[in-house]
Amino acid sequence: MNADIQDQEFLKSLKILYVEDEEDTREQFGKFLTRISKVLITAEDGSEGLEAYREQSPDIIITDIHTPNMDGLDMVREIRKLDKSVPIIIMTAFEQIDYLKRSINMGVDKYVTKPVNGSELYETVLDCARRLLAEKKLLSAAGTDPLTGLINRRELMNRFMSEKGRAERHGTPFCVIIADIDHFKNVNDTFGHIAGDRILSGVADTLTSSVRTEDILGRFGGEEFLLILPETDLDAATVVAEKIRSAVSDLETEWEGKTISVTISMGVVKFKPGMGMDECIQPADHALYRAKTGGRNRFVVAGD
């Protein structure tokens, strides 16, 4: 895909917060911004804008400088206490260099002078989208396991902390499954490490097709995988574990005229408020060990 088209498509997936107290201007540019973004959030002053930022987490913020109750720069100052990275664009009739320097020092990324030209505003917003896309690609590369394409241990830790925060705020359950391919060393010793890599990729694909899009699946290390199941109680988690066990046991990998089959063992645990990642993984790991010693190709629930 052409880079410019990719940038434009990415912009269409973003949420924009637009803060403007003049109704006609807000309506005019609101229609324009609606055409180029997925979601447009509007606010009439800095106070409403700050509340909208906290509640809806926009990807890009556009704000007028002078608004009642709380002006744009005061809003920027408060947002920057919480978020150093969200792109912020100011719209201002002031063109004094000192004033614009002060705005940039507060954390404003770009500015557009009034009267605003639609093409200039679009290019400014698109530049912010390009930056976000570049950052997303870098983060994706840093958080992805190159063999399986799944997120890696580092990114799993980030996702766990996000899910922990959500669960503790809203009182929703979630469960964690740690899974390990049985007798994987024998596969490497018998067929070689390239065959082992093929097995790892195949199991990763099988796990991906066995879970929901909202579930979080990653390679935890070696032949271990970790699955975080948002808004899932223990009974539902065991259904997922059995689905995974069955799917992996049915997996057959052709290698140099031979068919390689593997099984998987799992430990399942329900998150309890206050648990850190290690505190959650430890009982799941113990349950996994019991699954291994109990014959493999099975799952065990922590605490059972």
JOCOR-V35323 format. One record per residue. N is the residue number from 1. PSI is psi in degrees with one decimal (NA if undefined). OMEGA is omega in degrees with one decimal (* if undefined). D_LAST is the distance of its C-alpha to the last C-alpha in Angstrom with 2 decimals. Layout:
n:N psi:PSI omega:OMEGA d_last:D_LAST
n:N psi:PSI omega:OMEGA d_last:D_LAST
//
This chain:
n:1 psi:134.7 omega:176.1 d_last:51.45
n:2 psi:138.7 omega:-175.0 d_last:54.32
n:3 psi:-43.2 omega:-179.3 d_last:53.18
n:4 psi:-41.9 omega:178.7 d_last:55.01
n:5 psi:-39.9 omega:177.8 d_last:53.52
n:6 psi:-42.6 omega:178.1 d_last:50.02
n:7 psi:-42.9 omega:-179.6 d_last:50.65
n:8 psi:-40.8 omega:178.4 d_last:51.94
n:9 psi:-38.8 omega:178.1 d_last:49.01
n:10 psi:-41.2 omega:178.0 d_last:46.61
n:11 psi:-38.1 omega:-179.5 d_last:48.63
n:12 psi:-13.7 omega:179.7 d_last:48.18
n:13 psi:-2.2 omega:-171.2 d_last:44.39
n:14 psi:159.4 omega:173.1 d_last:44.70
n:15 psi:131.2 omega:179.9 d_last:44.82
n:16 psi:132.6 omega:171.9 d_last:48.00
n:17 psi:124.8 omega:-178.0 d_last:48.71
n:18 psi:118.1 omega:-177.1 d_last:52.45
n:19 psi:117.3 omega:-177.5 d_last:53.99
n:20 psi:127.1 omega:-177.3 d_last:57.60
n:21 psi:-21.9 omega:179.7 d_last:59.48
n:22 psi:118.9 omega:-172.0 d_last:62.41
n:23 psi:-45.5 omega:-178.4 d_last:61.60
n:24 psi:-44.2 omega:179.4 d_last:63.88
n:25 psi:-42.8 omega:-179.6 d_last:62.63
n:26 psi:-40.1 omega:179.3 d_last:58.99
n:27 psi:-43.0 omega:-178.6 d_last:59.63
n:28 psi:-53.8 omega:-177.1 d_last:61.62
n:29 psi:-21.3 omega:174.0 d_last:59.22
n:30 psi:-42.5 omega:177.5 d_last:56.18
n:31 psi:-41.1 omega:179.4 d_last:57.32
n:32 psi:-46.9 omega:-177.6 d_last:57.87
n:33 psi:-30.4 omega:177.4 d_last:54.46
n:34 psi:-33.4 omega:-178.3 d_last:52.76
n:35 psi:-25.2 omega:-174.2 d_last:54.31
n:36 psi:-4.2 omega:-178.1 d_last:52.99
n:37 psi:164.9 omega:-179.3 d_last:49.43
n:38 psi:-46.7 omega:-177.1 d_last:46.39
n:39 psi:133.1 omega:173.9 d_last:46.12
n:40 psi:125.4 omega:175.8 d_last:48.79
n:41 psi:127.4 omega:180.0 d_last:48.04
n:42 psi:150.5 omega:177.2 d_last:51.22
n:43 psi:150.7 omega:-175.6 d_last:52.02
n:44 psi:-14.9 omega:177.8 d_last:55.37
n:45 psi:175.6 omega:-176.6 d_last:55.10
n:46 psi:-33.7 omega:179.6 d_last:53.14
n:47 psi:-46.3 omega:176.4 d_last:51.20
n:48 psi:-37.9 omega:179.6 d_last:49.97
n:49 psi:-41.9 omega:179.1 d_last:49.38
n:50 psi:-41.2 omega:178.2 d_last:47.18
n:51 psi:-43.1 omega:179.4 d_last:45.10
n:52 psi:-38.7 omega:177.5 d_last:44.86
n:53 psi:-46.3 omega:-177.6 d_last:43.79
n:54 psi:-35.4 omega:-174.4 d_last:40.97
n:55 psi:-30.2 omega:-169.8 d_last:39.74
n:56 psi:-5.2 omega:174.2 d_last:40.31
n:57 psi:64.7 omega:178.9 d_last:40.26
n:58 psi:158.5 omega:179.3 d_last:43.33
n:59 psi:-31.5 omega:179.8 d_last:43.98
n:60 psi:141.7 omega:178.7 d_last:47.69
n:61 psi:131.6 omega:174.2 d_last:49.68
n:62 psi:127.2 omega:-177.1 d_last:53.38
n:63 psi:143.2 omega:169.5 d_last:55.19
n:64 psi:155.7 omega:178.3 d_last:58.71
n:65 psi:-51.6 omega:-174.0 d_last:59.91
n:66 psi:111.3 omega:173.9 d_last:61.47
n:67 psi:153.0 omega:179.8 d_last:59.44
n:68 psi:166.3 omega:177.7 d_last:59.62
n:69 psi:-61.1 omega:175.2 d_last:57.20
n:70 psi:122.9 omega:-177.4 d_last:55.67
n:71 psi:171.6 omega:-172.7 d_last:57.45
n:72 psi:-41.0 omega:-177.9 d_last:55.93
n:73 psi:-33.6 omega:174.5 d_last:56.04
n:74 psi:-39.8 omega:176.5 d_last:54.42
n:75 psi:-44.2 omega:178.5 d_last:51.60
n:76 psi:-44.2 omega:-179.3 d_last:51.39
n:77 psi:-43.0 omega:-179.5 d_last:51.25
n:78 psi:-39.6 omega:179.7 d_last:48.28
n:79 psi:-39.9 omega:-178.5 d_last:46.42
n:80 psi:-19.2 omega:173.2 d_last:47.02
n:81 psi:-26.3 omega:-176.6 d_last:45.31
n:82 psi:-29.9 omega:-170.9 d_last:42.11
n:83 psi:114.5 omega:-178.3 d_last:42.68
n:84 psi:-9.0 omega:-168.1 d_last:44.97
n:85 psi:-24.1 omega:-176.1 d_last:44.74
n:86 psi:128.7 omega:-179.5 d_last:45.28
n:87 psi:134.5 omega:179.7 d_last:48.83
n:88 psi:128.7 omega:178.3 d_last:51.32
n:89 psi:131.2 omega:175.0 d_last:54.79
n:90 psi:147.2 omega:175.1 d_last:57.48
n:91 psi:120.2 omega:-173.3 d_last:60.41
n:92 psi:148.6 omega:174.5 d_last:63.45
n:93 psi:-9.6 omega:-179.4 d_last:67.20
n:94 psi:131.2 omega:-177.9 d_last:67.65
n:95 psi:6.6 omega:178.9 d_last:68.69
n:96 psi:134.4 omega:-176.9 d_last:69.50
n:97 psi:-41.8 omega:-178.3 d_last:68.01
n:98 psi:-40.4 omega:-179.4 d_last:67.05
n:99 psi:-43.4 omega:-179.6 d_last:65.14
n:100 psi:-35.6 omega:175.6 d_last:63.23
n:101 psi:-41.5 omega:179.7 d_last:62.45
n:102 psi:-37.7 omega:177.9 d_last:60.99
n:103 psi:-45.2 omega:-179.1 d_last:58.83
n:104 psi:-38.2 omega:178.1 d_last:57.54
n:105 psi:-26.6 omega:177.8 d_last:56.91
n:106 psi:-13.3 omega:178.7 d_last:54.66
n:107 psi:9.9 omega:175.5 d_last:52.47
n:108 psi:135.0 omega:-177.3 d_last:54.22
n:109 psi:-42.0 omega:-176.2 d_last:53.98
n:110 psi:163.6 omega:176.0 d_last:56.93
n:111 psi:153.6 omega:175.8 d_last:59.65
n:112 psi:127.9 omega:-177.7 d_last:61.83
n:113 psi:146.9 omega:177.1 d_last:65.16
n:114 psi:148.1 omega:-0.7 d_last:66.54
n:115 psi:137.1 omega:-172.0 d_last:68.02
n:116 psi:132.0 omega:174.1 d_last:64.98
n:117 psi:129.3 omega:-176.0 d_last:65.59
n:118 psi:-39.9 omega:-179.7 d_last:62.94
n:119 psi:-40.2 omega:179.1 d_last:63.10
n:120 psi:-41.9 omega:178.7 d_last:62.73
n:121 psi:-43.0 omega:-179.6 d_last:59.73
n:122 psi:-46.4 omega:-179.8 d_last:58.10
n:123 psi:-35.7 omega:178.8 d_last:58.67
n:124 psi:-44.7 omega:178.0 d_last:57.31
n:125 psi:-40.4 omega:-180.0 d_last:54.10
n:126 psi:-37.7 omega:175.9 d_last:53.83
n:127 psi:-41.3 omega:177.8 d_last:54.19
n:128 psi:-39.8 omega:178.7 d_last:51.20
n:129 psi:-39.6 omega:177.8 d_last:49.21
n:130 psi:-42.4 omega:179.4 d_last:50.23
n:131 psi:-44.2 omega:180.0 d_last:48.94
n:132 psi:-40.1 omega:179.8 d_last:45.58
n:133 psi:-42.1 omega:177.6 d_last:45.32
n:134 psi:-42.7 omega:178.4 d_last:46.24
n:135 psi:-39.3 omega:179.2 d_last:43.63
n:136 psi:-41.5 omega:179.6 d_last:41.00
n:137 psi:-41.5 omega:179.0 d_last:41.95
n:138 psi:-44.7 omega:179.9 d_last:41.80
n:139 psi:-38.4 omega:179.1 d_last:38.39
n:140 psi:-44.0 omega:179.5 d_last:37.15
n:141 psi:-40.2 omega:-178.8 d_last:38.54
n:142 psi:-25.5 omega:-175.4 d_last:37.03
n:143 psi:13.2 omega:-174.9 d_last:33.57
n:144 psi:136.8 omega:174.0 d_last:33.51
n:145 psi:121.3 omega:-173.0 d_last:32.50
n:146 psi:-27.2 omega:-177.5 d_last:35.74
n:147 psi:-49.9 omega:-173.1 d_last:34.35
n:148 psi:-18.7 omega:-175.2 d_last:31.85
n:149 psi:-0.3 omega:177.2 d_last:33.29
n:150 psi:165.1 omega:173.3 d_last:29.92
n:151 psi:154.7 omega:-176.3 d_last:29.63
n:152 psi:-176.5 omega:-175.6 d_last:29.02
n:153 psi:-40.8 omega:-179.7 d_last:26.82
n:154 psi:-45.4 omega:-179.5 d_last:29.36
n:155 psi:-32.5 omega:175.3 d_last:29.42
n:156 psi:-38.7 omega:178.3 d_last:25.64
n:157 psi:-41.9 omega:177.9 d_last:25.73
n:158 psi:-44.4 omega:-178.2 d_last:28.41
n:159 psi:-37.1 omega:177.8 d_last:26.59
n:160 psi:-46.0 omega:-178.4 d_last:23.40
n:161 psi:-36.3 omega:176.8 d_last:25.63
n:162 psi:-44.4 omega:-179.5 d_last:27.38
n:163 psi:-37.2 omega:176.0 d_last:24.30
n:164 psi:-46.9 omega:-179.9 d_last:23.02
n:165 psi:-42.6 omega:-179.7 d_last:26.46
n:166 psi:-43.1 omega:-179.1 d_last:26.54
n:167 psi:-39.8 omega:-178.8 d_last:23.17
n:168 psi:-30.1 omega:177.4 d_last:24.20
n:169 psi:-42.1 omega:-170.6 d_last:27.67
n:170 psi:-3.7 omega:179.0 d_last:26.84
n:171 psi:25.1 omega:179.9 d_last:23.47
n:172 psi:147.0 omega:-179.0 d_last:22.06
n:173 psi:156.1 omega:163.5 d_last:18.45
n:174 psi:155.6 omega:-178.2 d_last:17.68
n:175 psi:159.3 omega:179.6 d_last:14.93
n:176 psi:136.4 omega:175.4 d_last:15.20
n:177 psi:127.7 omega:171.6 d_last:14.65
n:178 psi:130.3 omega:-173.3 d_last:15.84
n:179 psi:143.2 omega:-177.1 d_last:17.29
n:180 psi:130.7 omega:179.0 d_last:19.26
n:181 psi:130.3 omega:-177.6 d_last:21.85
n:182 psi:139.6 omega:174.5 d_last:21.46
n:183 psi:38.3 omega:-176.2 d_last:24.44
n:184 psi:-32.7 omega:178.1 d_last:26.34
n:185 psi:-37.0 omega:178.9 d_last:28.54
n:186 psi:-35.3 omega:177.9 d_last:29.81
n:187 psi:-48.2 omega:179.5 d_last:30.92
n:188 psi:-42.2 omega:-178.1 d_last:32.90
n:189 psi:-35.5 omega:-175.6 d_last:34.33
n:190 psi:-43.9 omega:-172.4 d_last:35.38
n:191 psi:-11.9 omega:180.0 d_last:36.57
n:192 psi:162.9 omega:-174.3 d_last:37.16
n:193 psi:-26.8 omega:177.1 d_last:35.85
n:194 psi:-40.4 omega:175.1 d_last:37.60
n:195 psi:-39.6 omega:177.3 d_last:35.68
n:196 psi:-40.0 omega:177.0 d_last:32.48
n:197 psi:-38.5 omega:178.5 d_last:33.48
n:198 psi:-39.6 omega:178.1 d_last:34.12
n:199 psi:-45.7 omega:179.4 d_last:30.62
n:200 psi:-44.3 omega:179.3 d_last:29.12
n:201 psi:-40.7 omega:179.3 d_last:31.32
n:202 psi:-42.6 omega:178.1 d_last:30.49
n:203 psi:-41.2 omega:178.0 d_last:26.73
n:204 psi:-44.4 omega:178.2 d_last:27.35
n:205 psi:-39.1 omega:179.8 d_last:29.51
n:206 psi:-42.9 omega:177.7 d_last:27.01
n:207 psi:-42.8 omega:-179.7 d_last:24.25
n:208 psi:-42.2 omega:-178.2 d_last:26.90
n:209 psi:-9.3 omega:-177.1 d_last:27.90
n:210 psi:-5.2 omega:-176.0 d_last:24.36
n:211 psi:170.0 omega:179.8 d_last:23.70
n:212 psi:161.6 omega:178.6 d_last:25.70
n:213 psi:-29.6 omega:-179.4 d_last:28.58
n:214 psi:-10.7 omega:177.2 d_last:27.06
n:215 psi:153.7 omega:-174.8 d_last:23.91
n:216 psi:115.0 omega:-176.3 d_last:24.29
n:217 psi:133.8 omega:178.6 d_last:24.05
n:218 psi:165.5 omega:174.5 d_last:25.28
n:219 psi:118.5 omega:-174.4 d_last:25.64
n:220 psi:-23.3 omega:-179.5 d_last:23.76
n:221 psi:140.9 omega:178.7 d_last:25.73
n:222 psi:-124.8 omega:178.5 d_last:26.72
n:223 psi:20.7 omega:-179.9 d_last:24.73
n:224 psi:141.5 omega:176.4 d_last:21.84
n:225 psi:151.3 omega:178.2 d_last:21.56
n:226 psi:136.2 omega:-179.6 d_last:19.97
n:227 psi:126.9 omega:176.2 d_last:19.56
n:228 psi:124.0 omega:-175.2 d_last:19.67
n:229 psi:96.8 omega:-179.4 d_last:19.38
n:230 psi:146.9 omega:175.8 d_last:21.52
n:231 psi:46.3 omega:-176.5 d_last:21.25
n:232 psi:126.5 omega:177.0 d_last:18.07
n:233 psi:178.3 omega:-172.6 d_last:15.12
n:234 psi:-38.5 omega:179.5 d_last:11.56
n:235 psi:-44.7 omega:179.6 d_last:12.68
n:236 psi:-35.1 omega:179.6 d_last:15.73
n:237 psi:-35.5 omega:179.3 d_last:14.13
n:238 psi:-31.1 omega:175.2 d_last:12.29
n:239 psi:-42.5 omega:177.4 d_last:15.81
n:240 psi:-44.2 omega:-179.1 d_last:17.32
n:241 psi:-41.8 omega:179.3 d_last:15.10
n:242 psi:-37.1 omega:177.3 d_last:16.11
n:243 psi:-42.7 omega:178.2 d_last:19.64
n:244 psi:-47.2 omega:-179.0 d_last:19.79
n:245 psi:-46.5 omega:-178.1 d_last:18.55
n:246 psi:-42.8 omega:-177.8 d_last:21.18
n:247 psi:-41.0 omega:-179.9 d_last:23.88
n:248 psi:-38.4 omega:-179.7 d_last:23.66
n:249 psi:-23.7 omega:177.6 d_last:23.72
n:250 psi:-9.5 omega:-176.6 d_last:26.86
n:251 psi:130.9 omega:176.0 d_last:28.49
n:252 psi:131.5 omega:-178.8 d_last:31.56
n:253 psi:122.1 omega:179.0 d_last:33.70
n:254 psi:129.7 omega:-178.8 d_last:37.28
n:255 psi:112.8 omega:176.7 d_last:38.60
n:256 psi:48.7 omega:176.5 d_last:42.03
n:257 psi:1.6 omega:179.0 d_last:42.22
n:258 psi:158.6 omega:178.5 d_last:38.73
n:259 psi:123.6 omega:179.1 d_last:35.51
n:260 psi:128.0 omega:176.4 d_last:32.41
n:261 psi:144.6 omega:177.4 d_last:28.98
n:262 psi:166.1 omega:173.1 d_last:25.67
n:263 psi:174.0 omega:-176.8 d_last:21.97
n:264 psi:143.2 omega:176.0 d_last:19.26
n:265 psi:148.9 omega:-173.3 d_last:15.72
n:266 psi:150.0 omega:168.8 d_last:13.50
n:267 psi:135.7 omega:-175.2 d_last:10.79
n:268 psi:134.3 omega:179.6 d_last:10.11
n:269 psi:147.2 omega:174.2 d_last:10.12
n:270 psi:130.6 omega:178.3 d_last:11.87
n:271 psi:138.1 omega:173.8 d_last:14.96
n:272 psi:136.2 omega:-178.6 d_last:15.78
n:273 psi:136.1 omega:-179.1 d_last:19.54
n:274 psi:-17.3 omega:180.0 d_last:21.06
n:275 psi:135.1 omega:165.5 d_last:18.85
n:276 psi:178.8 omega:-177.4 d_last:21.07
n:277 psi:-44.5 omega:179.8 d_last:20.39
n:278 psi:-39.5 omega:179.7 d_last:19.55
n:279 psi:-28.0 omega:178.4 d_last:17.13
n:280 psi:-39.1 omega:-178.0 d_last:15.34
n:281 psi:-36.7 omega:-174.1 d_last:15.68
n:282 psi:-51.1 omega:178.3 d_last:14.53
n:283 psi:-31.9 omega:176.4 d_last:10.74
n:284 psi:-38.7 omega:178.9 d_last:11.23
n:285 psi:-41.2 omega:177.3 d_last:13.36
n:286 psi:-39.7 omega:178.1 d_last:11.06
n:287 psi:-37.9 omega:176.5 d_last:8.58
n:288 psi:-42.5 omega:178.8 d_last:11.97
n:289 psi:-40.5 omega:178.3 d_last:13.05
n:290 psi:-35.1 omega:176.7 d_last:10.37
n:291 psi:-38.5 omega:178.5 d_last:11.52
n:292 psi:-49.8 omega:-177.4 d_last:14.99
n:293 psi:-18.0 omega:179.7 d_last:14.85
n:294 psi:5.0 omega:175.0 d_last:13.24
n:295 psi:-6.1 omega:179.9 d_last:16.38
n:296 psi:177.5 omega:-178.8 d_last:16.53
n:297 psi:49.0 omega:-178.0 d_last:17.39
n:298 psi:171.9 omega:173.3 d_last:13.86
n:299 psi:153.0 omega:176.4 d_last:11.10
n:300 psi:137.5 omega:177.8 d_last:7.46
n:301 psi:130.0 omega:179.5 d_last:5.70
n:302 psi:132.0 omega:179.0 d_last:5.63
n:303 psi:-16.2 omega:178.9 d_last:3.80
n:304 psi:NA omega:* d_last:0.00
//
